[in-house]
Amino acid sequence: MKYDDAKWHAGGDFPAHLDPEHACTHIAFFMGWVVLRKLTSELFLQSSSEQFEKMITRKLDVLTMLHQTFDDKIMSDYLNDECDQFAAHYYESNDYFGDYADNLAENLDSPYSVDATWENFERMVKILDARFEQWRSKQRDRPLNP
């Protein structure tokens, strides 16, 4: 399943005054968090571990990592099973983009105006960590089907 693709954002209501790179920022922050928390699929964990280590140590920014490793997309194939289930719940429902806009774009003309800075990334990491833990907690509390 494809959860997001920068191409989906580059047209339509995307602000004409912004560099198209801004269509990737929210995707890069999500995938950067996935990498940081080691929630990628085993295939990507093995094949891109050097890229991931560079991003984690900030020798490679999240946008470059997204371009080089994930082709500006979020696909279920990129995520481990648990993260894929979380993405189906949180990302697909548009709650992620709402959190992103509410926390990073409150004084900007558009959520697409958010800059891909380490400071903004760290703010989203905290939010994603909290949302992931909330989701995990609900999963643990769900009754098993007999």
Backbone as CSV, one residue per row, in Angstrom:
resi,resn,N_x,N_y,N_z,CA_x,CA_y,CA_z,C_x,C_y,C_z
1,MET,0.845,-1.178,0.000,0.000,0.000,0.000,0.891,1.243,0.000
2,LYS,0.483,2.228,-0.777,1.201,3.494,-0.794,0.445,4.468,0.109
3,TYR,1.121,4.911,1.178,0.515,5.851,2.120,0.659,7.301,1.666
4,ASP,1.782,7.608,1.021,2.002,8.980,0.586,3.059,8.997,-0.498
5,ASP,3.012,10.058,-1.290,3.950,10.245,-2.388,4.055,11.747,-2.615
6,ALA,5.261,12.257,-2.689,5.458,13.696,-2.875,4.751,14.197,-4.132
7,LYS,4.635,13.353,-5.140,3.960,13.751,-6.386,2.493,14.108,-6.143
8,TRP,1.889,13.505,-5.133,0.492,13.801,-4.829,0.317,15.227,-4.319
9,HIS,1.373,15.810,-3.799,1.280,17.128,-3.165,1.786,18.255,-4.050
10,ALA,2.515,17.943,-5.093,3.177,18.967,-5.902,2.209,19.809,-6.732
11,GLY,1.015,19.353,-6.970,0.045,20.132,-7.740,-1.079,20.612,-6.846
12,GLY,-2.198,20.900,-7.420,-3.388,21.268,-6.647,-3.197,22.485,-5.776
13,ASP,-3.374,22.331,-4.459,-3.289,23.476,-3.559,-1.869,23.730,-3.044
14,PHE,-0.868,23.124,-3.685,0.514,23.360,-3.289,0.880,24.801,-3.643
15,PRO,1.394,25.563,-2.665,1.706,26.976,-2.909,2.734,27.175,-4.027
16,ALA,2.388,28.014,-4.982,3.238,28.234,-6.149,4.586,28.859,-5.785
17,HIS,4.643,29.596,-4.688,5.880,30.284,-4.314,6.910,29.376,-3.636
18,LEU,6.523,28.156,-3.332,7.438,27.235,-2.640,8.174,26.327,-3.607
19,ASP,9.385,25.985,-3.221,10.167,24.997,-3.949,9.437,23.655,-3.837
20,PRO,9.346,22.887,-4.900,8.674,21.589,-4.844,9.238,20.652,-3.765
21,GLU,10.456,20.913,-3.327,11.067,20.126,-2.253,10.198,20.132,-0.995
22,HIS,9.456,21.222,-0.792,8.595,21.334,0.386,7.442,20.321,0.368
23,ALA,7.151,19.754,-0.781,6.107,18.722,-0.862,6.562,17.424,-0.195
24,CYS,7.857,17.328,0.102,8.433,16.106,0.681,8.641,16.186,2.192
25,THR,8.606,17.362,2.775,9.058,17.525,4.159,8.288,16.653,5.135
26,HIS,6.961,16.663,5.067,6.182,15.860,6.018,6.439,14.358,5.835
27,ILE,6.671,13.945,4.602,6.980,12.544,4.320,8.363,12.201,4.873
28,ALA,9.312,13.102,4.666,10.678,12.882,5.156,10.708,12.781,6.678
29,PHE,9.917,13.597,7.360,9.891,13.545,8.820,9.329,12.213,9.309
30,PHE,8.283,11.727,8.658,7.722,10.438,9.063,8.725,9.314,8.818
31,MET,9.303,9.275,7.627,10.244,8.203,7.314,11.535,8.350,8.119
32,GLY,11.928,9.573,8.438,13.082,9.779,9.312,12.829,9.190,10.685
33,TRP,11.616,9.381,11.198,11.238,8.792,12.482,11.253,7.259,12.389
34,VAL,10.736,6.723,11.296,10.736,5.269,11.094,12.171,4.736,11.155
35,VAL,13.078,5.415,10.489,14.483,5.002,10.482,15.085,5.138,11.879
36,LEU,14.853,6.262,12.516,15.398,6.525,13.846,14.966,5.472,14.857
37,ARG,13.723,5.033,14.756,13.180,4.046,15.696,13.309,2.604,15.204
38,LYS,14.032,2.442,14.074,14.302,1.103,13.508,13.015,0.327,13.230
39,LEU,12.088,1.007,12.572,10.791,0.424,12.240,10.655,0.119,10.747
40,THR,11.768,0.138,10.037,11.725,-0.198,8.613,11.611,-1.707,8.455
41,SER,11.230,-2.113,7.257,11.195,-3.541,6.958,12.613,-4.094,7.006
42,GLU,12.718,-5.380,7.197,14.030,-6.033,7.271,14.840,-5.791,6.006
43,LEU,14.177,-5.815,4.861,14.848,-5.587,3.586,15.547,-4.235,3.569
44,PHE,14.837,-3.189,3.966,15.431,-1.848,3.970,16.453,-1.695,5.092
45,LEU,16.211,-2.344,6.200,17.161,-2.285,7.310,18.518,-2.833,6.879
46,GLN,18.513,-3.917,6.135,19.758,-4.529,5.669,20.378,-3.762,4.504
47,SER,19.561,-3.398,3.526,20.109,-2.803,2.303,20.486,-1.333,2.448
48,SER,19.938,-0.645,3.429,20.182,0.795,3.552,20.759,1.192,4.906
49,SER,21.335,0.245,5.614,21.810,0.528,6.974,22.853,1.648,6.999
50,GLU,23.691,1.734,5.982,24.699,2.799,5.938,24.034,4.170,5.794
51,GLN,23.044,4.259,4.912,22.291,5.518,4.754,21.593,5.883,6.057
52,PHE,20.988,4.893,6.688,20.244,5.144,7.921,21.175,5.644,9.021
53,GLU,22.343,5.055,9.122,23.299,5.486,10.152,23.742,6.923,9.901
54,LYS,23.931,7.287,8.652,24.298,8.672,8.319,23.197,9.639,8.728
55,MET,21.939,9.255,8.515,20.840,10.132,8.914,20.757,10.232,10.436
56,ILE,20.875,9.109,11.112,20.777,9.094,12.568,21.875,9.962,13.192
57,THR,23.062,9.958,12.596,24.170,10.760,13.119,24.220,12.156,12.485
58,ARG,23.202,12.475,11.721,23.019,13.796,11.104,24.111,14.163,10.092
59,LYS,24.656,13.160,9.473,25.583,13.388,8.365,24.829,13.413,7.043
60,LEU,23.559,13.058,7.121,22.663,13.042,5.962,21.317,13.553,6.450
61,ASP,20.786,14.568,5.772,19.503,15.119,6.229,18.332,14.226,5.804
62,VAL,17.198,14.418,6.453,16.053,13.533,6.224,15.513,13.636,4.798
63,LEU,15.572,14.806,4.197,15.090,14.934,2.812,15.967,14.140,1.846
64,THR,17.268,14.257,1.999,18.178,13.502,1.123,17.976,12.008,1.312
65,MET,17.818,11.583,2.579,17.571,10.166,2.851,16.278,9.714,2.169
66,LEU,15.232,10.539,2.246,13.961,10.195,1.596,14.142,10.063,0.091
67,HIS,14.849,11.011,-0.525,15.060,10.971,-1.978,15.868,9.731,-2.379
68,GLN,16.958,9.494,-1.682,17.892,8.444,-2.086,17.408,7.033,-1.753
69,THR,16.663,6.899,-0.668,16.306,5.565,-0.194,14.859,5.193,-0.463
70,PHE,13.954,6.143,-0.330,12.522,5.825,-0.383,11.775,6.463,-1.558
71,ASP,12.502,7.063,-2.493,11.897,7.608,-3.714,10.729,8.559,-3.405
72,ASP,10.859,9.331,-2.323,9.866,10.357,-1.937,8.488,9.786,-1.621
73,LYS,8.456,8.546,-1.123,7.178,7.880,-0.840,7.196,7.227,0.537
74,ILE,5.993,6.896,0.999,5.822,5.984,2.130,5.013,4.810,1.600
75,MET,5.638,3.651,1.612,5.003,2.423,1.139,5.013,1.409,2.276
76,SER,3.999,0.574,2.317,3.960,-0.450,3.364,5.180,-1.358,3.291
77,ASP,5.731,-1.571,2.108,6.925,-2.407,1.953,8.145,-1.834,2.673
78,TYR,8.133,-0.531,2.935,9.258,0.118,3.604,9.207,-0.076,5.120
79,LEU,8.063,-0.487,5.641,7.814,-0.520,7.082,7.768,-1.955,7.606
80,ASN,8.167,-2.137,8.867,7.962,-3.460,9.460,6.465,-3.629,9.734
81,ASP,6.044,-4.826,10.107,4.610,-5.108,10.254,3.932,-4.195,11.270
82,GLU,4.584,-3.991,12.411,3.974,-3.145,13.436,3.832,-1.708,12.955
83,CYS,4.859,-1.191,12.329,4.801,0.191,11.845,3.794,0.334,10.703
84,ASP,3.668,-0.693,9.884,2.672,-0.664,8.818,1.261,-0.571,9.399
85,GLN,0.994,-1.314,10.455,-0.310,-1.237,11.115,-0.529,0.142,11.730
86,PHE,0.523,0.703,12.324,0.436,2.051,12.895,0.165,3.072,11.794
87,ALA,0.879,2.958,10.681,0.690,3.891,9.566,-0.727,3.793,9.004
88,ALA,-1.245,2.571,8.937,-2.618,2.392,8.454,-3.608,3.105,9.364
89,HIS,-3.313,3.129,10.638,-4.184,3.800,11.609,-3.948,5.317,11.631
90,TYR,-2.710,5.736,11.797,-2.379,7.130,12.085,-2.135,7.965,10.832
91,TYR,-1.370,7.439,9.903,-1.038,8.197,8.708,-2.209,8.227,7.733
92,GLU,-2.774,7.068,7.495,-3.865,6.953,6.518,-5.097,7.751,6.942
93,SER,-5.312,7.899,8.237,-6.476,8.648,8.737,-6.300,10.155,8.613
94,ASN,-5.095,10.595,8.226,-4.743,12.006,8.105,-4.443,12.653,9.457
95,ASP,-4.442,11.867,10.526,-4.087,12.405,11.842,-2.637,12.894,11.868
96,TYR,-1.757,12.199,11.152,-0.355,12.627,11.115,-0.248,14.034,10.521
97,PHE,-0.876,14.243,9.377,-0.763,15.556,8.727,-1.397,16.637,9.606
98,GLY,-2.458,16.292,10.319,-3.057,17.233,11.259,-2.100,17.607,12.371
99,ASP,-1.437,16.602,12.957,-0.437,16.872,13.999,0.716,17.699,13.444
100,TYR,1.138,17.366,12.254,2.232,18.080,11.590,1.860,19.557,11.412
101,ALA,0.692,19.805,10.861,0.252,21.190,10.621,0.042,21.939,11.928
102,ASP,-0.611,21.314,12.893,-0.898,21.969,14.171,0.356,22.331,14.949
103,ASN,1.385,21.523,14.835,2.584,21.728,15.639,3.730,22.437,14.938
104,LEU,3.734,22.423,13.621,4.848,23.048,12.904,4.435,24.205,12.003
105,ALA,3.166,24.293,11.668,2.752,25.300,10.683,1.768,26.322,11.243
106,GLU,1.688,26.416,12.567,0.666,27.276,13.168,0.792,28.741,12.756
107,ASN,1.987,29.231,12.479,2.167,30.631,12.085,2.624,30.772,10.638
108,LEU,2.421,29.745,9.857,2.838,29.758,8.458,1.617,29.812,7.547
109,ASP,1.835,30.193,6.304,0.717,30.294,5.364,0.198,28.937,4.913
110,SER,0.998,27.878,5.113,0.613,26.539,4.668,1.472,25.505,5.393
111,PRO,0.938,24.312,5.624,1.787,23.245,6.175,2.980,22.927,5.270
112,TYR,2.854,23.218,3.987,3.955,22.967,3.063,5.102,23.952,3.262
113,SER,4.874,25.024,3.995,5.909,26.026,4.247,6.887,25.610,5.343
114,VAL,6.624,24.505,6.023,7.512,24.025,7.084,8.870,23.673,6.481
115,ASP,9.919,24.175,7.105,11.270,23.868,6.643,11.741,22.548,7.229
116,ALA,12.537,21.847,6.469,13.062,20.546,6.889,14.316,20.733,7.742
117,THR,14.134,21.304,8.924,15.248,21.513,9.840,15.294,20.381,10.856
118,TRP,16.452,20.204,11.476,16.569,19.195,12.525,15.669,19.550,13.697
119,GLU,15.520,20.830,13.995,14.652,21.254,15.097,13.201,20.842,14.831
120,ASN,12.704,21.096,13.630,11.340,20.686,13.286,11.200,19.165,13.286
121,PHE,12.211,18.490,12.790,12.184,17.024,12.802,12.082,16.509,14.233
122,GLU,12.879,17.045,15.132,12.854,16.594,16.532,11.494,16.852,17.176
123,ARG,10.850,17.949,16.822,9.498,18.203,17.346,8.537,17.113,16.890
124,MET,8.637,16.713,15.625,7.749,15.660,15.125,8.117,14.294,15.695
125,VAL,9.381,14.048,15.963,9.791,12.782,16.579,9.088,12.619,17.923
126,LYS,9.050,13.674,18.717,8.381,13.610,20.026,6.895,13.303,19.860
127,ILE,6.267,13.939,18.891,4.835,13.711,18.647,4.604,12.284,18.143
128,LEU,5.420,11.855,17.210,5.291,10.495,16.674,5.535,9.447,17.759
129,ASP,6.528,9.677,18.593,6.771,8.744,19.695,5.535,8.624,20.586
130,ALA,4.936,9.757,20.919,3.751,9.750,21.791,2.575,9.066,21.101
131,ARG,2.339,9.375,19.840,1.225,8.758,19.107,1.440,7.247,18.945
132,PHE,2.679,6.858,18.691,2.987,5.436,18.534,2.746,4.703,19.846
133,GLU,3.171,5.290,20.948,2.966,4.653,22.252,1.481,4.591,22.603
134,GLN,0.718,5.633,22.286,-0.738,5.604,22.504,-1.366,4.474,21.700
135,TRP,-0.970,4.376,20.461,-1.502,3.328,19.588,-1.130,1.946,20.116
136,ARG,0.126,1.768,20.495,0.582,0.483,21.052,-0.223,0.114,22.292
137,SER,-0.456,1.095,23.138,-1.212,0.856,24.369,-2.625,0.372,24.047
138,LYS,-3.254,0.990,23.070,-4.598,0.563,22.663,-4.578,-0.838,22.077
139,GLN,-3.502,-1.165,21.362,-3.395,-2.505,20.775,-3.264,-3.562,21.883
140,ARG,-2.522,-3.245,22.919,-2.350,-4.178,24.041,-3.657,-4.365,24.807
141,ASP,-4.472,-3.304,24.863,-5.714,-3.344,25.631,-6.879,-3.985,24.869
142,ARG,-6.677,-4.209,23.558,-7.761,-4.798,22.760,-7.952,-6.261,23.114
143,PRO,-9.187,-6.675,23.250,-9.420,-8.105,23.525,-9.074,-8.944,22.291
144,LEU,-8.578,-10.115,22.542,-8.277,-11.041,21.468,-9.560,-11.654,20.931
145,ASN,-9.617,-11.860,19.638,-10.784,-12.525,19.050,-10.708,-14.010,19.372
146,PRO,-11.811,-14.598,19.882,-11.800,-16.038,20.216,-11.766,-16.897,18.962
